[in-house]
Amino acid sequence: MRRVHGVAQHYAWGDLDAIPALLGVPADGRPWAEWWVGTHPAGPATLDDGTPLRDAVGDLPYLLKLLAAGSPLSLQTHPDATRARDGFARENAAGVATSDPRRIYRDPFAKPEILCALTSFDALCGFRPVADTAALFGALGLDGLAAHLLDHGLEATVGGLYRRTIDSAPVVLACAGHPSPQAALVTQLEAMYPGDPSVAVTLFLHRVLLQPGEAIYLTPGNLHAYVRGLGVEVMGASDNVVRGGLTPKHVDVDELLRVLHFEPLLEPVVCPRQVADGEWAYDTPAAPFAVTRIDVADATTHTATTRELVLCSSGSAGLLAAGDTAVLQPGDVVHLTGPSTVWLVAEG
């Protein structure tokens, strides 16, 4: 086992204090949005002696992050492997530099991801069943939009809002002063991004408030946005983001609508499965990673079977305290003590 040092990402939506407090470092007035631990070239982690993690273990197929949202992120999705490969090749052929802010496909890889809540975590995740959304529109007095959704379907209605053939202004007006959490979020977002059709599109999505230990798993094409909270995020080692709005960054509505999967998501929350005493696994089908949480009451031993990252998120686990991360090679044995909570990320 070798200690690993991550890389801070100070995006504007980040929380000022949550990640520094977990890492045990002073807050510096900047937003700490993410703490990357992996081999991705946009934020390569290092070992104690300064050696790049990549030099020690090779390229990892996943990226481990701490994520702290102090304000809502962009409404976005991620491509599957085929679209990522084709989009990367297309933008390369067009001569769009990977550093260009208009670039969408910065690598040829898919980006499935899971967000596991460390605090209560507010998020938008996946399209609700059409009947549920139509009922919400009815409660808001948006009978015309409800009828359009029922008659023409989800893709046509969301596409109409994004292409501005359906006016989003009446949606925003209907939400003003309405007591539902979904309407209140629309009002909040409209103040931040006036006139952005993504503000109205949030009404089509599940709004979930995760409790610590719960998760959302975001497969390719899942439209989502994080609103507020601190969590452990694990994703395929990719930086491909297709944004629809709620951001000053580059937005490509045509590409978003091509990439989106419009099948309703029946259950957005992933509850972990207990696989052993104090050990919980999170299902991430088709992902290049597996995520396990160990709630260590006294002491336990773990033997790595793949290249694994281990993160302590609370308490002291012996050689690792809260905020510490280490890398394990196959066959490495780590002795964990408690009380503590430890996250293991292995190759899937």
Secondary structure, DSSP 8 states (H G I E B T S, - for coil): -EEEE-EEE--TTBBSSHHHHHHT----SS-B-EEEES--TTS--EETTS-BHHHHH---SEEEEEEEESS---EEE---HHHHHHHHHHHHHTT--TT-TT---SSS----EEEEESS-EEEEEEE--HHHHHHHHHHTT-HHHHHHHHHH-HHHHHHHHHTTSS-SHHHHHHHTT--SHHHHHHHHHHHHSTT-HHHHHGGGEEEEEE-TT-EEEE-TT--EEEEEEEEEEEEES----EEEESSSS---HHHHHHH---S--S--EE--EEEETTEEEE--TT-SEEEEEEEESSEEEEE-SSSEEEEEEEEB-SS-BTT-EEEE-TT-EEEEESSEEEEEEEE-
